[in-house]
Amino acid sequence: MSKKILILAGDGIGPEVMTEVKRIISWMNARGLTDFAVSEGLVGGSAYDVHGVPLADETMAEAMDADAVLLGAVGGPKWDSLDFSVKPERGLLRLRKEMELFANLRPALVFDALAEASSLKLDIVKGLDIMIVRELTGGVYFGQPRGITTLENGERQGLNTQVYTTSEIVRIAEVAFDLAYKRGKKVHSVEKANVMESGLLWREEVQKLRDAKYGDIALEHMYADNCAMQLVRNPKQFDVIVTDNLFGDLLSDCAAMLTGSLGMLPSASIGADIGGGKRRAMYEPVHGSAPDIAGQGKANPLACILSYSMMLRYSFGMLDVADMLDNAVQDVLNQGIRTGDIMQAGATLVGTSGMGDALLKALEARA
Ligand SMILES: NC(=O)c1ccc[n+]([C@@H]2O[C@H](COP(=O)([O-])OP(=O)(O)OC[C@H]3O[C@@H](n4cnc5c(N)ncnc54)[C@H](O)[C@@H]3O)[C@@H](O)[C@H]2O)c1
């Protein structure tokens, strides 16, 4: 039975990079490697222009019904002055909230051909392959009470609450352990158990889960400040890192930059199990809508293409097809083909569609 994919290309370079993903999906469908039924909808500023909201109810319903959602990027100067309630980003937040996407997967993978783009030394990052699993719907960004109040002495006070329950910790840790099974069988759980009770609970619950269900996964606990240091000192010691919303926000950006290029970074957000082994999921590049280069055919489509590869791998278990696509990306980079953002001396500069052409050729060669 064919799987339903909802594509929400969004704004700015979103539709440009998504055009290249759609070419790859068509190629894979035509080859019989996949059987995807693709539908498309609007999100962000482009949805606001048509519907007056950044995500229409019908599009939300389609996302809930889809087997996976692939998103481009949202936002841009045209919509910067809109009221907060209808800003393009609210469309994304609605998707994340209603699909209950609690686990954010951010790989930091260094392609050999691009290792020199990292700000760290070549031998420290070459061959790097880390997966950061960030809790996305709990913790200090959502905890109550919160707010700014005026105290009796006239001083103002800003308040946020870091809070986690057992079930929130267990479900994110399960995602990390399950991923580790398919990778290097090693998980680092990261918190501040030395100074925060929520961190201590996190540590105890992750350890309990590991002992009960994941005996052959090596688990290490690490304080978040040490993890930040270790990520730039010796990042290859890590396989899977699982951490809360706040620390994950910082550490995933830090790890991403080890790879040296925003235009190469994919991500996945995974939701609750909704039965039949199915989980809601949304895949999107880490980068935004890049208004400075939008409409010029210059954007690097690889982050979006690698997000599609994560969809193949994590939503549909099509490991061979995902490997084939990842290897084709390697081939193209090894051939010295580059968009402007990853350009190096002696390489061949191409635009968005030129990168898509090269990738399809590399896929043909591997098929
Ligand atoms: N998930 C999302 O949709 C998302 C994420 C971040 C920012 N945004 C929005 O995007 C808009 C621009 O934000 P920003 O400039 O801070 O971040 P950005 O990621 O859009 O761009 C940062 C820089 O990286 C470059 N860049 C980004 N992606 C690229 C690609 N694929 N190929 C080549 N170069 C690329 C841009 O040209 C720019 O110079 C804002 O409206 C912001 O709110 C959306």
The ligand as a Gaussian input file, in Angstrom:
#p B3LYP/6-31G(d) Opt

LIG

0 1
 N       12.600000      25.950000      10.552000
 C       12.433000      27.092000       9.909000
 O       11.610000      27.205000       9.028000
 C       13.318000      28.242000      10.258000
 C       14.528000      28.077000      10.934000
 C       15.357000      29.189000      11.143000
 C       14.951000      30.441000      10.691000
 N       13.746000      30.579000      10.057000
 C       13.305000      31.860000       9.477000
 O       14.062000      32.067000       8.277000
 C       14.247000      33.481000       8.072000
 C       15.733000      33.768000       7.914000
 O       16.428000      33.431000       9.109000
 P       18.008000      33.436000       9.254000
 O       18.598000      34.304000       8.194000
 O       18.297000      33.697000      10.676000
 O       18.451000      31.896000       9.029000
 P       18.643000      31.091000       7.647000
 O       18.949000      29.698000       8.030000
 O       17.464000      31.282000       6.769000
 O       19.924000      31.755000       6.941000
 C       21.174000      31.954000       7.594000
 C       22.277000      32.088000       6.525000
 O       22.562000      30.809000       5.963000
 C       22.330000      30.823000       4.559000
 N       21.634000      29.570000       4.202000
 C       20.647000      28.965000       4.908000
 N       20.227000      27.862000       4.288000
 C       20.966000      27.758000       3.157000
 C       20.976000      26.819000       2.079000
 N       20.165000      25.758000       2.045000
 N       21.851000      27.041000       1.072000
 C       22.699000      28.088000       1.092000
 N       22.727000      28.995000       2.081000
 C       21.861000      28.844000       3.096000
 C       21.451000      32.048000       4.280000
 O       21.627000      32.511000       2.970000
 C       21.895000      32.997000       5.362000
 O       23.024000      33.715000       4.924000
 C       13.610000      34.165000       9.292000
 O       12.314000      34.587000       8.942000
 C       13.560000      33.079000      10.345000
 O       12.528000      33.269000      11.264000
 C       12.943000      29.509000       9.816000

